[in-house]
Amino acid sequence: MSIWTGIETEFNAIVADARSIPEKLAALVDLHGKAQSLSSIESTVTSIIEDAAKATADKVTEILTAVGKL
């Protein structure tokens, strides 16, 4: 499952949920922030991977740094 499928699933669950409109709106705002973060990370990782001038070890280090694991 891609990260975007997960976002879509979460969106559909929020919409179908029995919570009040303000609670749904708050959940959708949180989901939007999550999607923006994932989009930014995806873009950063893609640009690192596609940089032919970098060695693989450097790419791994940059990716781990980008996702907060280093």
Secondary structure, DSSP 8 states (H G I E B T S, - for coil): --HHHHHHHHHHHHHHS-S-HHHHHHHHHHHHHHHHHHHHHHHHHHHHHH-TTS-HHHHHHHHHHHTT--
